[in-house]
Amino acid sequence: MAHPSQLGFQDAASPVMEELLHLHDHALMIVFLISTLVLYIIVVMVTTKLTNKYILDSQEIEIVWTILPAVILIMIALPSLRILYLMDEVNDPHLTVKAMGHQWYWSYEYTDYENLTFDSYMIPTQDLTPGQFRLLETDHRMVVPMESPIRVLVSAEDVLHSWAVPALGVKLDAVPGRLNQTSFITSRPGVFYGQCSEICGANHSFMPVVVEAVPLEHFENWSSLMLEDA
């Protein structure tokens, strides 16, 4: 999760998020090189006393500054399109979870089980225990088995919401009357925090998302206990 004064991304907890971090570094390096080149040219033009009589008309320069930006855009677009394809791909999920957005909480339904549904509300600040995070903890977490492909179906009951978990590289709009889907694979066990990422009313800041990835055996025990309590 994020830490105070953190300037970078959260640690990746899924293959897609790792790819997004690589794309960010790739694009940032290109932007840095271009910015350095432009700054160098500006400094040279300001400080030099030399002039070029062909500066107002140069066919060669026009060719270069037309082709070079096109090549740079292609270098950014190709890996970006690859990641977009990976994010949209849902292949043979081991588990499907339906997340419904409400004002202002999430409800989860494990569609592979008959009666495994629950609501997930933010824990108020006064009820937090030592070690818990303000505005991020919920009374019920979305528990999933680690290293397994998970499909998430997202919709909303009232207004627009957005189900987002940065460490997993997941952000999906929750639109009333429309069912959107995405998938993720957690590469390690842990608790991953997110929040509604679409302004949805007065308490928009108070509907966190908490995903807990556990070994398969622990998930089976958890699901059995939840079904017994249902």
C-alpha positions in Angstrom: 0.0 0.0 0.0 1.0 3.7 -0.2 3.2 5.2 2.6 3.4 8.8 3.8 5.4 11.1 1.5 5.6 8.3 -1.1 6.3 9.7 -4.6 6.2 6.5 -6.7 3.8 3.7 -7.3 2.8 1.1 -4.9 4.7 -2.2 -5.1 3.2 -4.4 -7.8 1.2 -7.4 -6.6 0.0 -8.7 -10.0 1.6 -9.3 -13.4 -0.4 -6.5 -15.0 0.8 -4.0 -12.5 4.4 -5.0 -13.1 3.8 -4.4 -16.9 2.3 -1.0 -16.1 5.3 0.0 -14.0 7.6 -1.1 -16.9 5.6 1.0 -19.3 5.8 4.0 -17.0 9.6 3.7 -16.8 9.8 3.3 -20.6 7.7 6.4 -21.3 9.4 8.4 -18.6 12.8 7.7 -20.0 11.7 8.9 -23.5 10.2 12.0 -22.0 13.4 12.7 -20.0 15.6 12.3 -23.1 13.3 14.6 -25.2 13.2 17.2 -22.4 17.0 17.1 -22.0 17.5 17.5 -25.8 15.1 20.5 -25.9 16.7 22.1 -22.9 20.1 21.7 -24.5 19.0 23.2 -27.8 17.4 26.2 -26.0 20.6 26.8 -24.0 22.8 26.6 -27.1 20.5 29.0 -29.0 20.4 31.5 -26.2 24.2 31.5 -25.5 25.7 31.2 -29.0 26.5 34.2 -31.2 26.5 32.2 -34.4 23.7 32.3 -36.9 22.6 30.0 -39.8 21.4 31.6 -43.0 19.3 28.5 -43.7 17.5 28.6 -40.4 14.2 29.9 -41.9 13.9 27.2 -44.5 15.4 23.7 -44.2 13.8 20.7 -45.8 16.0 18.3 -43.9 15.0 19.6 -40.5 11.3 19.4 -41.5 11.7 15.8 -42.5 13.5 14.9 -39.2 10.9 16.6 -37.0 8.1 14.9 -38.8 9.5 11.3 -38.8 11.2 11.4 -35.4 8.0 12.2 -33.4 6.1 9.5 -35.3 8.8 6.9 -34.4 8.7 8.0 -30.7 4.9 7.7 -30.6 5.1 4.2 -32.1 7.7 3.2 -29.5 5.2 4.3 -26.7 2.0 3.1 -28.4 3.1 -0.5 -29.1 3.8 -1.6 -25.5 0.8 0.4 -24.4 -1.5 -1.5 -26.7 -0.1 -4.7 -25.5 -0.9 -3.9 -21.9 -4.4 -2.8 -22.9 -4.9 -6.2 -24.5 -3.6 -8.0 -21.4 -5.9 -5.9 -19.1 -9.0 -6.7 -21.2 -8.3 -10.4 -21.5 -10.2 -12.8 -19.2 -9.1 -16.4 -19.7 -10.5 -19.4 -17.7 -11.0 -17.7 -14.3 -10.9 -19.9 -11.3 -13.2 -17.6 -9.3 -15.8 -15.0 -10.2 -16.7 -12.2 -7.8 -19.4 -9.6 -8.5 -18.8 -6.2 -6.9 -21.8 -3.8 -6.7 -21.3 -0.2 -5.8 -23.8 1.6 -3.5 -23.9 5.0 -1.8 -21.5 4.5 0.0 -20.4 0.9 0.4 -19.6 -2.2 -1.8 -21.4 -5.5 -1.8 -19.7 -8.7 -3.0 -21.2 -11.9 -4.4 -19.2 -15.0 -5.1 -21.1 -16.3 -8.0 -19.5 -19.8 -7.8 -21.1 -20.3 -4.4 -24.8 -20.3 -3.7 -25.2 -18.0 -0.8 -21.8 -16.3 -0.4 -22.7 -12.6 -0.4 -21.9 -9.7 2.0 -21.7 -6.0 2.3 -18.4 -4.2 2.9 -18.5 -0.9 4.9 -15.7 1.3 5.9 -14.7 1.0 9.6 -15.2 4.4 11.3 -12.1 6.0 12.7 -13.2 5.6 16.3 -13.6 1.8 15.9 -10.1 1.2 14.4 -7.7 -1.0 16.3 -3.9 -0.3 16.5 -2.3 -1.1 13.2 -5.4 -0.5 11.0 -5.5 2.3 8.4 -7.8 5.3 8.6 -10.4 5.4 5.8 -9.1 2.2 4.2 -10.3 -0.6 6.5 -13.6 -2.4 5.9 -15.6 -4.7 8.1 -15.5 -7.4 5.5 -12.7 -8.0 3.0 -12.9 -9.4 -0.4 -10.9 -12.6 0.0 -9.4 -14.4 -3.0 -7.0 -17.3 -3.5 -3.5 -16.1 -4.5 -1.9 -17.0 -7.8 -5.3 -17.8 -9.3 -7.0 -15.9 -12.1 -9.9 -14.0 -10.6 -12.7 -12.4 -12.7 -14.4 -9.4 -11.2 -17.8 -8.2 -12.5 -18.5 -4.6 -11.5 -21.8 -2.7 -11.6 -23.7 -0.2 -9.5 -27.1 0.2 -7.9 -27.5 3.9 -7.9 -24.8 6.3 -9.4 -21.4 5.9 -11.1 -18.7 4.3 -8.9 -15.3 2.9 -9.8 -13.7 -0.2 -8.3 -9.9 0.4 -8.0 -7.0 -1.4 -6.4 -3.7 0.3 -7.4 -1.3 -2.5 -6.3 -3.2 -5.0 -8.6 -3.4 -2.6 -11.5 -7.2 -2.7 -11.5 -9.6 0.2 -12.1 -13.1 -0.5 -13.5 -16.1 1.8 -13.7 -19.3 0.7 -12.0 -22.2 1.9 -14.2 -25.8 1.3 -13.2 -27.4 -1.1 -15.7 -24.1 -2.2 -17.2 -21.9 -5.1 -16.2 -18.2 -4.5 -16.7 -15.5 -7.2 -16.2 -11.8 -7.4 -15.6 -9.4 -10.0 -14.2 -6.3 -10.1 -12.1 -3.8 -12.6 -10.6 -2.2 -11.8 -7.2 1.4 -12.8 -7.3 1.9 -12.9 -3.5 -0.3 -13.1 -0.4 -1.2 -9.9 1.3 -3.8 -7.2 1.9 -4.3 -4.7 -0.9 -6.2 -1.4 -0.4 -8.1 0.7 -2.9 -11.0 3.2 -3.0 -13.9 4.2 -5.1 -12.3 6.3 -7.9 -15.3 8.0 -9.3 -16.9 10.9 -7.4 -20.3 9.5 -6.3 -21.6 11.9 -3.7 -21.0 13.3 -0.2 -19.3 10.1 1.2 -17.3 9.2 -1.9 -14.1 9.2 0.2 -15.5 6.7 2.6 -16.1 3.6 0.5 -12.7 1.7 0.4 -11.9 -1.5 -1.3 -9.9 -4.2 0.5 -8.7 -7.3 -1.3 -7.0 -10.1 0.8 -5.0 -12.7 -1.1 -4.5 -15.9 0.8 -3.4 -19.5 0.0 -6.0 -21.7 -1.6 -6.4 -23.8 1.6 -7.1 -20.7 3.7 -9.6 -19.4 1.1 -11.5 -22.7 1.3 -11.6 -22.5 5.1 -12.8 -18.9 4.9 -15.5 -19.6 2.3 -16.8 -22.6 4.4 -17.1 -20.3 7.5 -18.9 -17.6 5.5 -21.4 -20.2 4.1 -22.0 -21.5 7.6 -22.8 -18.0 8.9 -25.0 -17.2 5.9 
